[in-house]
Amino acid sequence: MRKDPNRYWWVSLLLVPGTAFGFWYFQQKMFPASDGGLGAVIGFLMGAFLAALFEDYVDQNPK
């Protein structure tokens, strides 16, 4: 019996908002006059990319 390929469904729920918040926080600390919107957008896109990359890796390398 193979393992469930959807066993890491929660990683995307943590990775995307976590990277968005991290980039937003970084921009807030580096540039206090900005609202951090650009950092949040870049973090969201980076998190979505990393989540897709991780899901592809899990799909391609079952144990």
Helices and strands as residue ranges (DSSP letters): H 9-30, H 37-60
